[in-house]
């Protein structure tokens, strides 16, 4: 298990502005990741060091945003004003997690404008809508990965999360914590607004200094 990417949600009409803002903060250009046909969403991605990346994702006017867990999670977050939705871990095999969660992983794919198709399986989306501090999990089915789209020069060093649970409600707490390496988790207490649960900011080390993206 390893941290794969972090996911930031915006509305469809704000995605260009947010992509430009975050891209300038980390000194890295985003690339158009294309549409997720099964989920009714689309994204842009920016590569980070250590095989990680940032995803900026928005809901589309598509029936899948109301019928799939990921589509519903993205749409809900966008309607709440957007921001960091989740952190995502990559694993080599999801079979154990499928047994623990009691369901099969969902398959996803998207085709980038250059014609490259990315395919993966994901599980744990239902849990992030119930406990916004939890991550979900992916298994990549193809060798190409969004961290290779462009030149990575920055890296995640700290994830700031509002949560009383501190992963105690996760079935994979030990695996998550042990896989983070030098990335710090900074836990803050709930301040009264439950809509603020989950990731509130991520600190990224760039060649020109540390930036905090909220």
C-alpha positions in Angstrom: 0.0 0.0 0.0 1.2 3.5 -0.8 -0.3 7.0 -1.1 -1.3 7.3 -4.7 -3.0 10.7 -5.0 -5.1 13.4 -3.3 -8.4 14.5 -4.8 -9.8 18.1 -4.9 -13.3 18.8 -6.0 -14.7 21.8 -7.7 -17.8 22.7 -9.7 -17.6 22.4 -13.5 -17.4 26.1 -14.1 -14.6 26.6 -11.6 -12.3 23.8 -12.7 -10.1 25.9 -15.0 -9.5 28.6 -12.3 -8.6 26.0 -9.6 -6.3 24.1 -11.9 -4.4 27.3 -12.7 -4.3 28.3 -9.0 -3.0 25.0 -7.7 -0.7 24.6 -10.7 1.0 28.0 -10.0 1.3 27.2 -6.3 3.2 23.9 -6.9 5.0 25.1 -10.0 3.6 22.2 -12.1 1.2 22.2 -15.0 -1.9 20.1 -14.9 -2.9 17.9 -17.8 -6.4 17.2 -19.0 -7.2 13.7 -17.6 -10.4 13.3 -19.6 -13.9 12.1 -18.6 -14.8 9.2 -16.3 -17.8 7.9 -18.3 -18.9 5.4 -15.6 -18.9 8.1 -12.8 -20.1 11.2 -14.6 -17.0 13.2 -13.7 -13.9 14.6 -15.3 -10.5 15.5 -14.0 -7.2 17.3 -14.5 -4.0 15.9 -12.9 -0.6 17.2 -11.9 2.4 14.9 -11.2 4.2 14.9 -7.8 7.4 13.3 -6.7 7.3 9.8 -5.2 4.8 8.5 -7.8 2.0 10.6 -6.5 -0.3 13.2 -8.1 -3.0 15.8 -7.4 -6.4 15.3 -9.0 -8.8 18.2 -9.5 -12.2 16.6 -10.3 -15.7 18.0 -11.0 -19.1 16.5 -11.6 -20.7 16.7 -15.0 -24.3 17.0 -16.0 -24.6 13.2 -16.3 -26.9 10.5 -14.8 -23.9 8.7 -13.4 -23.3 11.5 -10.8 -26.6 10.4 -9.2 -26.2 6.6 -9.6 -22.6 5.8 -8.7 -20.9 6.2 -5.3 -17.9 8.2 -6.8 -20.2 10.4 -8.9 -22.4 11.1 -5.9 -19.5 11.9 -3.6 -18.0 14.3 -6.1 -21.4 16.0 -6.7 -22.1 16.3 -3.0 -18.7 17.9 -2.3 -19.1 20.3 -5.2 -22.5 21.4 -3.9 -21.0 22.0 -0.5 -18.5 24.4 -2.0 -15.7 22.0 -3.1 -12.3 21.4 -1.6 -10.3 18.4 -0.7 -12.5 15.3 -0.9 -10.2 12.4 -0.2 -6.7 10.8 -0.1 -6.3 7.6 -2.1 -4.0 4.7 -1.6 -2.8 2.3 -4.3 -2.6 -1.5 -3.5 -1.3 -4.4 -5.6 -4.4 -6.6 -4.9 -7.9 -5.6 -3.8 -9.1 -9.1 -3.1 -8.6 -8.8 0.7 -10.3 -5.5 0.8 -13.2 -6.8 -1.2 -13.6 -9.5 1.5 -13.4 -7.0 4.3 -15.8 -4.6 2.7 -18.1 -7.4 1.6 -18.4 -6.2 -2.0 -16.5 -6.2 -5.3 -14.4 -3.2 -6.3 -15.8 -0.9 -9.0 -14.0 -0.6 -12.3 -13.2 2.8 -13.7 -11.5 4.1 -16.9 -10.9 7.4 -18.7 -9.4 8.2 -22.0 -7.1 11.2 -22.1 -7.2 13.7 -25.1 -4.0 12.0 -26.5 -5.9 8.7 -26.8 -4.3 7.0 -23.8 -6.7 5.0 -21.7 -6.2 4.5 -18.0 -8.0 1.6 -16.2 -8.3 0.8 -12.5 -10.4 -0.7 -9.8 -11.5 1.2 -6.7 -13.2 0.4 -3.4 -14.1 2.3 -0.2 -16.0 5.2 -1.8 -19.1 4.5 0.4 -16.9 4.9 3.5 -15.6 8.3 2.5 -19.1 9.7 2.3 -19.9 8.4 5.8 -16.5 9.3 7.3 -14.9 12.1 5.4 -11.5 11.6 7.0 -11.1 8.1 5.5 -9.2 7.3 2.3 -10.3 5.0 -0.4 -8.2 2.5 -2.4 -7.3 1.8 -6.0 -5.6 -0.9 -8.0 -4.2 0.2 -11.4 -4.8 -2.2 -14.2 -2.4 -0.5 -16.7 1.3 0.4 -16.3 0.8 4.1 -17.2 0.1 6.3 -14.3 -0.9 10.0 -13.9 2.3 10.7 -11.9 4.2 10.3 -15.2 2.1 12.9 -17.1 4.5 15.9 -17.0 7.5 16.7 -14.8 7.2 16.3 -11.1 9.1 18.8 -8.9 7.1 19.0 -5.7 6.1 16.5 -3.0 3.4 16.1 -0.3 4.9 16.5 3.2 1.8 17.0 5.4 -1.9 16.2 5.3 -4.1 18.3 7.6 -7.3 16.5 8.7 -10.2 17.5 11.0 -11.2 14.3 12.7 -11.7 13.0 16.2 -11.3 9.4 15.1 -7.7 9.7 13.7 -8.3 6.6 11.5 -9.6 4.6 14.5 -12.7 3.9 12.4 -10.6 2.5 9.5 -10.2 -1.2 8.9 -6.7 -0.5 7.6 -5.4 2.0 10.1 -2.0 0.3 10.6 -1.4 -0.2 6.9 -2.2 3.4 6.1 0.0 4.9 8.7 3.0 2.6 8.0 2.8 3.3 4.2 3.1 7.1 4.5 6.9 7.3 5.0 8.0 10.9 5.6 4.5 12.3 5.1 3.1 13.7 8.3 -0.6 13.5 9.4 -1.7 16.6 11.3 -5.0 16.0 13.1 -7.2 18.8 14.3 -10.3 18.7 16.5 -13.8 19.3 15.2 -14.7 23.0 15.6 -18.5 22.6 15.4 -19.1 22.5 11.7 -19.3 18.9 10.6 -19.1 19.9 7.0 -15.5 20.7 7.7 -14.6 17.1 8.6 -11.9 15.5 6.5 -8.9 17.0 4.7 -8.8 20.7 5.1 -5.3 21.4 3.7 -2.2 19.7 2.2 1.3 21.1 2.5 3.5 20.6 -0.5 7.3 21.1 -0.6 8.2 22.9 -3.9 11.6 24.1 -5.1 10.8 27.6 -3.9 9.4 26.6 -0.5 6.4 25.0 1.2 2.9 25.9 0.1 -0.3 25.1 1.9 -3.2 24.3 -0.3 -6.7 24.6 1.2 
